[in-house]
Amino acid sequence: MNISAIRHRSAGSYCYALDENTVVLNLWTGYDVDKAFAVSEDPFIHELKRQRDWEGVASQMSPLYELENHKVWTIELKPEFKRLQYYFIIESNGERYCVFENKICPESERGRISTEFFKFPWINPSDVIKPPKWVRDTVWYQIMPDRFCRDSDSPESEKFREWGDFSKPGFNDLYGGNLCGITERLPYLKSLGISGIYLTPIFLSNSNHKYNTFDYYTIDPDFGTEDDLITLVESAHKNGIRVMLDAVFNHCGSKFFAWKDVCEKGRDSKYFDWFFINRDDFVKDDFTVADGRFYTFSFWSPMPKLNTNCPAVQNYFTELCLHWAGDFGIDGIRFDVGDEISHTFLRRLSAALKEKNPDIYLLGEIWFDSISWLNGFEYDAVMNYPFPGAVGDFWRDKTMTSRDFMRRLNYCRALYPRQINEVMFNFLDTHDTARVRENCKSDDELLQKLAVLLTMAGTPSLYYGTEIAMRGKHTPYNRSTMPWDEIDGGKYDRFKNKVSELVNLRNEHPCVKRDELKFIFDDEAPRLVRYQKENLTVYLNAEMRSVSVKPDGRILFSNGFDGETLDKNGVLITVR
């Protein structure tokens, strides 16, 4: 037996409370394990029964996920007295092993060794992870305000480049997109089926992206005013669309009031502890801080790193977020560089915000396994970067089979508890990546990837322009302006309407939003992806040829299907 493949801890995605009555246990093993059992009971049951030794009841576990090198087994238990003590028994080729917290041993040796059981001490209702329910039903649309839409009443300005002129784009170019322009285009977003807007930073800065914030309380005049933001939020809400702002709390811009004071007064500044300053001679006319004189975002000196361990910094940004949530009525906050912000600050901020609005959605930008931030007291979810990696690799690597694809997706799902998976922020591209169309051979291939995005558990997000297959590699080419004249003229209608069909299919069929998923494989077409979500079936032909497909229900969506054959890069979705 491959003992080294066995994984379990009484924490994280291995052991968690699904609700106030249910504990989920997940056990990772190698493929050589044939059966798995959870042996469990109340930790004090032997005292109740006046027995010397504790004994549990064995319950067979079910296969949950198939990963590249592991099987994941699962079971849901409902402990009568809210407590649970347990261990596992696994079978392989007729041999039985016990899995304890401190060791793994043959079942026959159990009585001769000291054992330590796993334990879930108590299901405290306030400790159960409960993300906002509305997020699961939301389809997001990410907008960079400068590049999305300039409203029709906006005056001409020499500081803005001509809309649509993306010849020789510069990193500092401004195009004049604004909040009123977004409000004007809400009918367009609603027609796509969008129910959430995620805005990149909108507060005062000298850049077009605004990730170097100068004043967190002032809307950048290029984008509008507080009244414009309030109007946008109110109008969005009337159209059934939520609004999420981007919070840049890991670092600030060079003209943030506290940083300016520190640069002027050094250690005499009352804001000195707001930053990580390592030398007295930290003020230099140098774009980088490779010498380590103070810490920044990456090594960029115009973005000094904020000390979110400092109580005064925590006070400032907690009050700021309460202002955003209360006075602007926003529904969510996305935290830029969310892995470098202190846990102490996040716990405090989350508690304050959830007290004011229990339904506010707190999203962290983290690019890797984020279980340390997803305990119910910090972020509700993170940006699910492993997801676009799994999708991109399958269509890039033609040697991968649909089973390989399933295993990559299952890895993403195995990282977190079920209720978190259903609100994870899934996407195919963002302002930080190449546009997904750049990595597709055709619009039809992009449509396949979008079909995956919009039929998986999690809250999906479209980067502005993805619905018209906009292109662009690295920054700034991935941040071009929306071609509204061409959109309004119908140039992109065919593709855009297909995307809208997929979005609305998701909105109309709750099963695609849940985490249950079953893949079906075809040995004759190993790259034909086929999976079921309750009564809905998705077919994606990633073969280099057409394949025969017999629909197992009424056709809800098709692209490249003639009734019998699914073309290369074709999509078919049916419902029974």
LOROMAR-880571 format. One record per residue: y, z, x of N, C-alpha, C, CB in turn. Coordinates in pm, whole numbers, plus 50000, padded with zeros to 5 digits. Glycine has a CB too. Layout:
% residues N
YZXYZXYZXYZX
...
//
This chain:
% residues 576
498815000050084500005000050000501255000050088500005012349905
502244992150047503484991250122504395003050082504194977650096
504145014350145504875026550110506355025150143504275038550184
506685017650247508085016450288508935009150185508165009150420
508295002150090509054994949988509445003949870508244983249936
508945016149866509165024849751510525031649763508035035449740
511305030849654512645036749654512905044049522513715025749676
513425056049534513925063149415514755074949462512745067849324
515845077649388516635089649403517045094049263517895087349495
517305106749247517735111649116519235109449098517385126849099
519635096949114521055093749107521225078549095521805099049233
522475074449069522815060249067522045052548964522575054249201
521615040449000520885031948906519415035748898521025017348945
518955044948984517555049148981517295059248870517155055249116
518285067448838518115078148740519465081148678517495091048805
519595078648549520895080648484520695083048335521815068548507
521725089048275521715091148130522265078648063522545103748091
521455072547979521905060847905522805064947789520705052847853
522485076247729523295082047622523055097047624522955075747481
523465104047521523375118647522521965123947501524265124347416
521005114947478519615119247454518605112547546519235116647312
519025102547623518085093947693518355093547843518125079847636
517285095647920517345094048065516535081748103516815106848139
517095073148185516415061248236515975063948379517335048648228
514695061448407514155062348542513765048348588512945072148548
514235044348705513855031548766513245034248902515095022048778
512115028248927511385029949053511195016249119509995036849029
511595015149246511405002949323510105004149403512615000249417
509274993649397508044993249476507874979349535506804997149389
506834977749617506454964549663505654957249557505654965449793
505344944749585504584936749489503104940749482504694922049525
502674949149574501264953249573500974963949469500864958349710
501994969449406501784979849304501454973249170503034988949291
500344977449109499874971548984500354979348862498364970948983
500464992548874500895000948763501745012248817499685006548684
502625017348732503445028848770503565038148650504865024348820
503525051148677503635061348573504705071548614502265068248549
505465076148519506365087448539505705099748481507765084948472
505545110048562504955122648517506125132448501503855128148621
506405136348377507635143748351507445154748248508725134248306
508345164248252508415175048154509675183148182507125183948157
509945192548095511025201948120510685209948246511245211447998
511655212448334511345219748459510885234048438512555219848548
511115239648319510715253448293509565254348193511905261548242
508875243148168507835243048065506685252548100507295228748046
506405254148229505295263048268505625277648237504965261448417
506915281348246507295294948212507175297348062508735297948259
507555287047983507415288247839505955290047800507995276047768
505055283047872503625283547840502885294647917502985270047871
503655302747990503075313748068502035308448167502445324147975
502375297148231501485291448333502115293248470501195276448305
501265293948570501765295748706502395283048760500645300248798
501755271848739502195259248798502755249648693501045252648873
503735242148735504335232048647503435219748641505755228148696
503245214348521502485202048501503285192948409501065204948443
503325180048442504015170448359503075161648281504925162148442
503645153548193502885144048111503135130148166503295144847960
502065122448189502165109048247502485098848138500865105248319
503495090448162503865079448072503965066648154505215082547999
503325056048104503305043648181504685037048179502245034048126
505085032248295506365025248309506165010148288506995027948448
507255003348258507204988848234507914981448347507854985248097
507464969248379508194961248477509584957948422507414948148512
510604959448505511974956748463512534944548533512854968848490
512554944748666513124933848744512134929448852514464938048808
512144916548879511454911048994512514906849095510524898948954
512504913149215513474910049319512764902749433514154922949371
513514899449536512934891649645511774898849711513994888449749
511924911949734510894919649804510404931749725511404924149938
510864933249603510544945149526510234941749380511674955149533
509444950549320509374951749175510174964049135507884952649125
510814963349021511494975148967510824978748835513034972548948
510344991248828509694996348709510655005748636508365003748744
510525006448504511475014648428510795022148314512585006048372
511455032748272511015039948153512225047548098509835049848185
512305048647966513315056647900512645069047844514035048647787
513185080547877512635093347832513695101047755512115101647952
513245108347654514155116347571513745130947579514145111347423
514205137847683513805152047700514345160847587514305157347836
513435168247526513795176147408514885186347439512565183347354
514825192247558515775202647594516805197847697515035214847648
516995184447706518045178247789517795179047939519365184747759
516685185647981516365186848123515125178748153516165201648163
514995174448280513825166348315513445168848460514105151348291
512175171848479511575172448613510465162148616511045186848648
510305155348731509355144248729508925140248870509955132248656
507835132648873507415125248992506715112648941506465133949086
506235104349032505615091748992504195090849046506445079749042
503365083548972502045079449021502035064149020500865085448933
501615058249132501535043749139500115039649178502565038049240
499705028249124498355023049149498445009649221497565021549018
497565008049321497474995449395496044993349441498444995349516
495434982649391494054979449429493114991349411494004974549574
493284998349302492405009549271492805022649336491035006249311
493785022349425494225034649489495425040249413494585032149638
495515053649408496605060349338497375069249435496075068849218
498695067749431499575075649517500585083149430500305066649620
500965094949478502015102649413503315100849492501625117749402
504405098949419505715097349481506555109549443506415083949435
506795118249541507635129949522508975127749590506945142749576
509875137249571511185135949636511075136849787512145146649584
510145144849837510045147149981508945139450050509855161550006
508035132849974506935125750040506175117149941505995135650107
505395108249998504465099749922503085102249980504865084349930
502125104949893500795108549943499725103649846500685123649962
498505101749894497395098649802497265109549697496065096949881
496915105649576496805115449468495795126449503496395108549338
494775122849579493735132549614494245143649704492575125449681
495375141449772495905151449864496985160049801496445144649986
497305157549677498445164249616498345179449623498585160049473
497195185049598497045199649593497125206349728495765203149529
497055198649837496995204649970498355204650041495985197350055
499395199249975500685198150042501785204149955501005183550076
502865207850022504025212749949504795200849894504925221450042
505125201349765505805190049701507125194349640504905183749594
508055185049639509335187249575509515176449469510515186949678
509765180849346509885171549235511305165849227509505178449104
511395154049167512695148749129513175156549006512615133349100
514505156648987515015164148873516305157848821515265178848911
516375156848688517645154048620518005167148553517545141848515
518975174448606519155188448564519535190348418520205194848648
520465182048368520925184248231521745172148187521775197348220
521545167948062522365157148006523625163347948521585148947898
524675163748027525965168147977526665156347912526835174248091
527015157347784527645145847717528875140547789528045149747577
529645149347850530855144747918530555137548049531775156447945
529305138748097528925131848220528295118148195527955140448299
527965115048071527355102148040528385091048062526815101947894
528005080848134528915069648162529135061848033528345060348274
530395061047991530725054547865531905045047885531055064947756
531645032947934532735023347949533295019547812532255010648024
534535014747805535095010347677534224999647613536535005147697
533895001447486532964992347419533534978347404532594997747284
534854977247390535454964147364535314954547481536904965847330
535124960047602535104951547721533914941947717535044960147848
532774946547669531584938247664531814925547582530414946047605
532704926247485532954914947395534134906447438533174920047255
534654908947557535874902147602535564890947699536824912147667
536244879647682536234868647779537624868147841535834854847712
537694870647973538964871548042539444858048094538854881348157
540734857548118541364845748175542354850748279542074836748065
542074847848408542934852848516544124843448537542134854248647
545324849248541546554841348554547364846148673547384842348426
547774836748759548834839148856550134834448790548574831748994
551004843548749552154839648666553014828548724553004851548642
553244828348855554104818148913553544804048895554314820849061
552224802948875551574789848874551044785648736550454789748972
551184794648636550554791448507551474783348417550154804348437
552644788848382553524781448291554954786548302553034782648146
555904777148316557334780148309557784777648166558164771448412
558384787548102558684786047960559734775147937559164799347901
559764769947818560604758347785562084761247794560274753447647
562494774047784563904777647791564344781847930564184788647694
563454781248027563784785848161564764776148227562514787248246
565884781148281566854772248346566314766948478568174779548368
566824755648519566454750048648567014758848759566964735348661
566314759548869566744767548983566314760749111566174781848974
567184760849210566864754549338565784762049414568114753549423
565554774549376564534782349448563124778249409564724797249420
562994771049297561674767049250561384752449285561564769149098
560174749949331559744736249351559514729549216558454735649436
559514716449217559264709049093557854711949045559454693749115
557754715248915556444718448858555494706648875556564722148708
554314709548928553304699148946553344692549082553464688748842
554434694249160554514688449294553814697949391556004686049337
552574694549424551804703149514551554696249646550464707049449
552444687249683552354680549812552784690249921553214667749815
552004691150026552284700250138552664714250089553394694450225
551764720750017552114734049963552294744250074551024738849867
553264753050055553504763750151553124777250093554964763950193
552924786850179552504800150134553604807350059552064808450253
554854803250077555974810150014556604802249901557014813250117
555994791249861556564783049755556594790549622555774770049740
557674788449545557794793849411557934782149313559014803549400
557274783549198557314772849098557964777148967555914767849070
558204789948950558944794448833558144797748710559904784348798
556824798648722556034803348609556434817648575554534802548640
556364821448448556874834548409556134840048288558364833748379
556514852248250555844859048139556094851948007556314873548131
557314846947987557584839647861556734827047852559094835947852
556474820847967555594809047967554184812447925555574802748105
553694824147968552364828547925552354830947774551934841348001
553404837347724553494839947580553484826747502554764847947547
554184816747552554194803647485552814797547477555134794047557
551984800547576550664794047583549544802647524550334790847726
549884813447458548854821547394548034813547293549484833547325
548624804547212547794796347122546754788047197548684787047040
547124783247315546164775647397544984784547437546854769847525
545294796747482544234805947524543364809847406544824818447589
543994812347293543224816147174542304804747132544154819947059
542764792347144541924780947106540714779447197542754768147109
540844784347321539694784147412538674794947377540164786047556
539094804947301538224816347270538474828147360536784812147280
539554827747439539874838547532540294851047454541004834247631
539834862747502540194875347436540734885747533538994881047364
541004881647658541604890647756542344882847862540544899547820
543534887647901544314881648009544394891548123545744877547960
544034887048242544204895048363545324888548445542854895948447
546434895748460547594890748534547564896148677548894894848463
547694887248775547924892048911549314898548914547804880349015
549664905649022550854914349019552124907548968551114919749156
552904915248893554114909948829555364917648872553974910348677
555224927248964556364935748997557104930849123555884950149017
558294936149143559254930849240558664929149379560454939949247
558874917149434558334913649565559044900949612556784911649559
558914897749740559494885349789558474874249807560194887849920
557244876249757556194866149769555914860149633554914872249829
555154849249631554774843349502553584850549440554454828549518
552784857249523551594864149471551894878649433550474863749574
552934884649491553414898249459552454909349501553664899349311
551544906649594550654917249641551314926049747549374911249696
552554923149782553344931849871554484937649787553894924049997
554174947149704555104952049603556244960149664554364960449501
557474957149620558664964549663559034975649564559854954949681
558854972849436559234982449332558244981249217560704979949282
557444991849197556384991549096556914993648954555345002049128
558174996948941558754999248809559614987448762559585011848811
559804977448846560684966248811559904953248805561834965148913
559904946848688559324933448677560094924048768559344928348528
559404915848845560114906448931560964897248845559124898349018
562254895848876563124887248794562634872948781564504887148851
561874868048881561314854648869560354853648751560594850748998
559754864948713558774865048604559384869348471557634874248638
560504876548475561124880748350561564895148353560174878748237
561484901548238561984915248219560914923948154563264915148133
561224936848142560304945848071560124941147927560834960348074
561214936747865561104931947727560174919847718562504928247672
560204911347820559304899647820557844904147829559644890247937
557584914447910556214919547920555774925847788556094929948035
556664933847728556324940047599556054929447494557454949247553
556874918947493556664907947398555334901147422557804897747407
555004898847548553724892547581552564901047533553614890147733
552604914147562551504922947522551384923547370551714937147579
552504925047302552454925847155551954912647095553854929247099
552414901447148551984888347097550504886147125552814877047158
550074890247244548654888847278547794897147183548394893147424
548204909547160547444918147069547354912346928548074932047064
548444906046882548414899746749547424888346744549804894746711
547144882346860546184871346868544794876046911546694860846965
544584889246910543274894646947542974893647096542194887546871
544014893847179543864892247323544354904947394544654879747373
543514910647478543874922347557544624918047684542604930647594
545314927647748546094924747868545764934847976547614924747837
545474929948097545174938448212546154935048325543684936548260
546774945448382547684943848495546964946648627548894953048480
547534941448735546994943148869547774954248940547074929848951
547074964448988547694975849057547414974949206547174989248999
548484974249285548344973349430548724986949488549234961849491
547744995949493547995009649536547405012649674547425019249433
546655003449730546155005249866547275003849968545034995249896
548234995249937549344992650028550564988749946548974981350131
551714988450011552944984349944553604973450026553914996549924
554764969049981555544959450057556514966250151556284950149964
557094958550241557944964150346559254969850293558244953650449
559644966350169560894971550113560664982050005561714960050055
559444987349998559164998649908560015010549954557625002349909
560635017549862561635027649897561125037949996562115034649772
559875042349980559335052750067559145047450209557995057950011
558675035150221558465029350355559815027050425557695015850343
560805022550351562135020550410562675033850463563105014550306
562475044650389562955057650432562235062250558562765067850320
560945059950564560165063850682560585055650804558655061950656
560825042850784561265034550896562625039050950561325019750853
563455044250863564785048750903564755062550967565705048850783
563955071750913564015085750955562805090451035564175094450835
561755082551042560565086551116559955099151058560905088751262
559595108451144558915120751099559815129751016558405128451219
561105127151017562005135150934562025130750789563405134550990
561405119550759561355114750622560385123150539560945099950618
560785126450417559885134050329558725125450281560655139550209
558785112550310557705103450271556775100050387558285090750213
556945106750499556145103450618554645104250589556505112750735
554245114350511552815116150481552305106450375552575130450435
553175098050322552745087950226552015076450295553955082450150
552035076150427551465065050502550605070350617552575055850556
549925061350686549085064850800549785059950927547645058750786
550625068350985551415064551101550875072051223552935067651078
550545064551325549845070351439550725072151563548675061651474
551915065851564552785067051681554225067951636552595055051778
555055074651714556455075851678557205062651691557105086351765
556755053951779557425041051798556785030151712557395036951946
556535033451584555795024151498556645012651446555205031551381
557965013951449558835003451394559044992651501560205009451348
558474981051476558624969751567558754956951485557414968751664
559384947051544559494933951479558264925751515560804926451522
557134929451454555844923451488555054922051359555054932051593
554544910251333553854907851207552484914551200553704892951184
551924917951316550604924251316550714938551369549604916051400
549664946351339549574960051392548244961651464549714970551278
547914951651543546664952151620546674963651720546434938951692
547854968851752547944980151844547674993551775549324980551909
547494993451643547115005651571548235015651551546025012251642
549505011451564550585021151552550715026751411551895014851594
550345018951311550155024251175549145015351105551505024751095
548575020550996547535013250925548145005050812546465022950870
547514993750787548024984250689546874978150613548874973350757
547224969550515546204960650461545874950450569546694953550328
544574949450600544144941250712544974945350834544304925950681
545584936150904546444939551018547874934450996545864933651147
548284933250869549584927250836550644938250825549504919050705
551594938550916552584949250918553464949650793553444947751040
553744938450723554564939550600553844946150483555014925850558
552574950250502551834956850394551304970250443550674947850345
552174980250466551724993350514550795000150414552925002350544
549775006450469548755012750385549245026250331547445014750464
549095028150201549485040550136548395051150152549765038149988
548825063550171547885074650185547605080550048548455085550282
546595075449981546275080049846545545093449846545425069649775
545405099649964544935113549970546085123249949544255116350105
547315118449969548505126749962548835130149816549715119650029
548975142949781549265146549641550525139949587549415161549630
551545138349669552775132049620552555117349585553895133349725
551745110449665551395096549634550595095949504550595090049751
549645105049490548855105449367549755107949246547785116349377
550705117049259551635119749148552415107349110552615131049186
552935100549211553775088849187553015077949110554305083249319
551825074649158551105063549097550405067448967550075058149195
550095080248951549575084648822550635083348714549065099248830
551845087948743552945086548647553245071848620554195093648699
553155063548723553385049248705552385043148607553295041948840
551115046248625550085040548536550225045748394548675043848590
550595058348379550845063648245552015056348179551125078948250
552995052648259554125044648209553635030848165555215043248318
552835024348248552315011048211551505011948081551435005348324
550635021948073549755023047957550525027047831548645033247983
551505035947848552235040847731553355031747686552785054147759
554225027847779555415020047741555125005147725556495021947844
554144999947798553824985747787552614983147698553584980047924
551784993447676550624991847588549524983247645551054986047459
549384983447779548334975047840546954980947813548574973647993
545944972447826544574976247792543694978847912543954965447709
544134974348031543304975948150544134975248276542214965448154
543574980548383544214980048515543164975748616544854993748554
543494965648693542634961148803543224966248933542484945448805
542424972749017542904979249138542584970649260542284993249152
543624965149319543474956749438542974965049556544814949949473
542104959049637541484966049751540984979749704542494967649870
540224979549597539834991849530538875000649607539214988549401
538264995349715537335003349793538025012149897536344994349862
539325009749924540015017550025540895028549965540865008550111
540975029149835541735039649767540855052249761542175035149622
541455063949779540645076149789539975079349656541515087849833
538765084649666538035088949547538775100149475536615093549584
539415109049550540125120149486541245114949396540695129749591
541975104949444543035099149363542455092149241543875089349446
541405084549259540825077049146540305086449038539705067949195
539675097449079539175106948979540335113048901538345118049047
541395116648973542555122448906543225112248814543565127549010
543415100148863544075089748784543265086248661544305077348869
541955084648679541105081248566541175091948458539655079248612
541125104648498541165115548401542475115048321541025129048471
543585112648390544885112248322544985100448227546005111548424
544525088848270544615077048186543665077748067544315064648268
542455082648091541475083447982541885093847878540085086848038
542635104047922543135113747826544175107247735543735125947897
545005098547794546035091647716545435080547632547115085947808
544485073047689543855061847618542405060747662544625048647643
541475066747588540065066447629539495052447642539235074247531
540145042647580539625028947581540215020247690539875022547449
541045025647778541605017447885540505013747984542775024747956
540535001548033539504996148123540024996648265539114981448083
539295003648354539685005248493538714997448581539715020248534
539244987348649538434977648722538794977948870538614963448665
537794979548956538034979649100537694966449165537234990549164
538524962349260538174950649342537354955549460539464942949391
536044954049447535124957749554534104946349566534404971649525
533824942149688533034930049710531554933049740533624922149825
531124945549732529754949149772529214959649676529714954449919
528034964849705527414975149622528394986649601526094980349688
528734989349475529854998349445529445010749368530894991049366
528185014749378527705025649295528485038549320526235028049321
529045040349440529795052649470531045054049385530165052949616
531545043049330532765043349248532465042849098533655031749285
531175041449063530815038848923530015050448865530005025848913
530595062248874529915074348827530455079148693530045085248929
531345071148632531925075048505533245082248517530985083648432
533675085248641534915092848660535925085448746534595106148723
535635073048783536565065248862536755051648794536065063649009
536105041248844536195028248779535155027148668536015017048881
535495019048566534505015648463533585004648512535195011248333
534094995948600533334984848654534054979748777533144973448547
533444970148846534074963648960533924948648944533454968549095
534674941449025534534926949029533184923849093535714920149108
532354916549021530954914949058530774903349156530084912748933
531204905249280531144894549379529724889749411531804899049505
528684898149407527334892649427526944882049323526324903949424
527564882449204527204872949099527584858549137527894876748969
528844855449173529134841649213528364837549337530624839949238
528014847149422527174843849538525804838949496527034855849629
525204845849400523874841949352523914828249285523334852349254
524944825949202525064813149132525334801949232526184813849027
526284804049322526644793649419525494789949509527804798149502
524724799949555523624797049647522544788549581523014810049698
522264791049454521204783449388521564768749378520934789049249
522784765649341523144751549330523424745149466524364749949241
523684753249567523924747949701522604745249774524784757549782
521654754149758520384753449831519314747549741519954767449883
519004734749761518064727849673516624732249694518164712949694
516354740549795514994745649814514714757749725514754749149960
515754763749669515564775449584514984771249449516884783049564
514054779149398513474776649267514154785349163511954779349270
513834782649038514414790948932513954805448944514034785348794
512764807649001512324821449024513174828149131510824821649065
513544820649235514454826149336515794829749272514654815949451
516264821049184517534823449116517454836149032517924811449028
516364837648959516164849648878516214862148965514824848948803
515564861549081515524873349168516914876949219514584870849285
517724866749248519084869549295519914875749183519764856649345
519794870449063520524876348950520024890448921520384867648825
518704892348931518144905648906518644915949007516624904948910
518874911549129519424920849229520774926049182519564913949368
521614916949131522924921249079522744931448967523734909049028
521754929148881521544937948766520944951248807520654931148664
520124951148914519424963248955520334973349024518284959749047
521544969249061522434978149135523014989249049523544970249196
523114987048916523904996048833523194999748703525244989748802
523575010948641523055014348509523385003548406523625027848463
522585003248301522684992548201524074991848138521634994648093
524645003448103525925003048034527044997948124526265016847981
526874999448257527854993748350527644978748363527755000448488
526404974348370526124959948378526804952248265524614957348375
526884958448149527424951448033528944950548034526974958247907
529604957148130531064955648142531474951448283531754968648104
530514947648367530854942748500531694930048487529574940048584
532654928448577533604917348571532994905548647534994921348631
532394896248571531734884648630532684872648636530474880848548
532534864448737533424852948756532754843048850534814857448813
533334831148859532874821048953533904818149061532534808248879
535184820849032536244819049131537424827849094536664804249140
538284830449193539504838249173540564832649268539254853649199
541724839149269542794835049360542424837549506544074842549327
541364845449531540944848549668539834839449719540494862849676
539344830349637538224821749675538584807149653536944825449595
537784798349708537914784249672537604782649524536974775449758
538254773149461537934770449321536494765649311538904759849260
535824770049205534394767449192534104752449186533844774349068
535034744649134534804730149126534644723949264535954723349051
535234730049367535124724849503533684725249553536014732749597
532894734249499531494735849542530514729649443531174750449560
531014720949356530164714049258530174699049287530654716949113
529024692749269528944678249289529594670649175527484673849303
529714677049058530254670148940530764680448841529174661148875
531484675648741531904684348632530704689748556532844676948536
529644681748546528444686248475527804698148545527434674848461
527804697948679527274709448752528124721748728527184706348903
529434719948725530324731148694530024736648555531794726948704
529744727848461529434732348326528154740648324529304720348232
527184737148409525974745248419526304759448467524964738548515
527124760248569527484773448622528244781548518528314772048749
529114774948444529844781948339528914786548228530944772948282
527864778748202526884782848102526194795748144525844771748079
525894797148273525314809548324526314821048307524894808048473
527534818848352528564829248343528724834348201529894823848393
528714825348105529034828947967527824832947884529734817547901
526644833147945525454837747872524794849647942524454826347856
525504855948035524974867648104525704880248058525114866048256
525004891548071525654904348045526804906248143524644916048056
527814913548100529024915248179530184909048103528874908848318
531384911648150532554906048086533034894448172533684916848069
532894881948125533164870248209534644867248220532434858148155
535024861148332536424857448355536514843148405537074867048456
537454835748348537784822348395539094823048473537894812148276
539114817548591540354816248668541154804748607540064813748820
542444806848589543244796748518542974782848575544754800148529
542744773348486542474759648527541004756248544543164756948653
540134766448550538714763448562538224755948439537894776348581
538854758448324538444751648201538784736748202539104758248081
539584732148299539844717748314539334712848449541364714648299
538484720848513537844717348640538864715048751536994704748623
539894723648757540874722648865540204724848999542004732848844
540754718149102540184718949235541134726249328539874704949289
540654729549447541454736249547540584745049634542554744549481
540644742849765539814750849855540524763849890539494742949984
540784766050016541374778750058542834779450017541234780650209
543384791750021544784794049987545684785850080545124809149997
546744779250028547304779949893546774769349796548784778849900
545794761349840545354750049758544634754449632544454740949839
544114766749631543434771949511544414778149412542384782349551
545714776449436546734782749351547754772549303547444794049428
547294760649266548214750249220548684753049078547534736449227
549684745549034550254747548901549404740848794551684742248895
549414746648676548694740748562549384727648521548644750748442
548604717048507549184703948471549374702648320548274692448521
550384709348267550514710148121550764696648055551644719548086
551504687748120551734674648059550414667248037552674666148146
549544668048135548244661248124547334668348025547554660448260
547394681748024546574689347928547014686047786546684704647954
548334686747763548854683947629548594669447588550354686947622
548494660647687548234646647659546774643447634548734638347770
545904653547649544494651547617543624646947732544374641847508
544174646447855543404641147967542114648947992544244641248093
542144662047971540994670448004540214675147882541444682448083
540454668847770539884673947645538364674747647540314665347530
537694664647701536234664547696535674677047763535684651847763
536084679547887535534691047959536024704047897535924690348106
537314704747867537884717147812537204720847680539404715547790
536924710947597536274713847470534854718847490536264701447382
534184713847593532834718747623532894733547667532164710147734
533884736647750534044750547793534354759447674535154751847900
535224754647586535554762447467534324764547379536654755347387
533464754547370532214756147294531394767647351531394743047297
531284768247485530504778847549531124792547526530374776147699
532444793147537533124805947515532894810647372534634804647544
533044801747278532884805747138531434808447102533454795147047
530514801847170529094805147151528854819547192528174795547234
529454823547305529314837547348529934846947246529984839647485
531084843147194531764851847097530964853446968533134846247065
530174843346934529464843446806528054849046814529404829546751
527504850646936526104855046950526044867647037525224843747011
525994879246976526014891947050524894893347153525924903346954
523774886547134522634888447224522964884447368521434880447175
523874874747387524164870547524524924881247601524954857547524
525514890747531526314901147596525464912947641527404905947503
524214913347596523344924447633522564921047759522374927647518
522014931447822521414929847954519964925047950521474942848028
519364924247832517984919547823517924904647855517404922347683
516914900647934516844886847982515404883748022517814884548101
514894872147978513544867948014513554853548064512584869447893
513094851548187512994838248245511634832248213513224838648397
511594819048195510354811448173510314800448278510274805548027
509184798948346509104789848460508204777848429508584797248584
508524766648495507774754148478507374749248617508624743348402
506054749548646505574745548778505884730948808504084748048789
505994722648703506284708448722507764705948749505844700648600
508584715548717510034714248740510544727748788510784709548608
510324730748916510634744248967512124747748966510124745549107
512994737548955514434740548949514994738548808515204731749048
514124738148711514554738648571514704753348535513534731348474
515934757548514516204771548478516094772848327517634776148528
515264782348286515104784748143515004799848122513834777448086
515874805148038515804819448009516154822047864516734827348101
515594833047814515784836947674516554850047666514414838247602
517414850847567518104863247533517914865047383519644862847573
516904873247350516474874947211516124861247151517594881947126
516864856647050516474844046984517214831947040516754845046834
517874833647153518644822647212517974818447343520124826747236
517884805247368517274800047490518264790847561515964792547459
518384792747692519264784547776518404776247870520274793447856
518664763047874518004753847968519084747948059517224742347890
518824748348190519734742448288518894733948384520554753548366
519114721048386518324712348473519014710748608518114698548407
518514718248706519034717248842518104708948931519224731148902
517154701848868516304692448941517144680248984515094688048854
516594672249073517264659949115516924648249024516904656649259
516324651248910515884640948816515984646448675514424636248847
515844637448578515774641748439514424648148411516024629948343
514384657348314513124663648277512994663648126513044678148333
511734663548081511464664147938511584678547890510064658547905
512274680247777512484693547721512254692847570513914698947753
511464702347520511254703447376512004715747326509724704347341
513114713847257513894725447210513054734547124515134720747132
513214747647144512434757347067513254763146952511934768547157
514284755746911515094760346799516224750646770515654774146828
517144755046689518304746846655519254745946774519054752546532
519764734046799520634731946914522034737446885520714716946951
522484746446972523834752046964524804744847056523804766846997
524304740547172525164734247272524304724747355525854744947364
524854713247387524134704047474525104695747555523204694947393
524674692447674525414683247761524374675747843526454690847853
524244662847818523244654947889521854655947830523194659148031
521744658247699520444659047632520394648647521520194673347574
519344640147522519244629247426518244631847314518874616547497
517774644247304516784647647203515394649747260516734637047099
515144643847379513854645447444513984648547593513014633047425
515024643047655515194644047800516514650947833515144630147864
516444660547927517624667247976517994661248111517404682647988
519174655248118519594648448239519754658348355520914641048215
519754652748475520144660448592521514666648566520164651448721
521654679548594522884687248569523154689248420524064680348633
522124687448336522294689248193522154703748150521304680748118
522714706748032522654720147973522204718847828524034727347982
521334727847787520894728447647520764743147609519534720847626
521324746847496521204760447445520764759647300522554768347459
519704766847267519154766547132519044780647076517774759747131
518894781546943518704794346878517564792946779520004799146808
516694802846775515544802546684515894809746555514304809046750
//
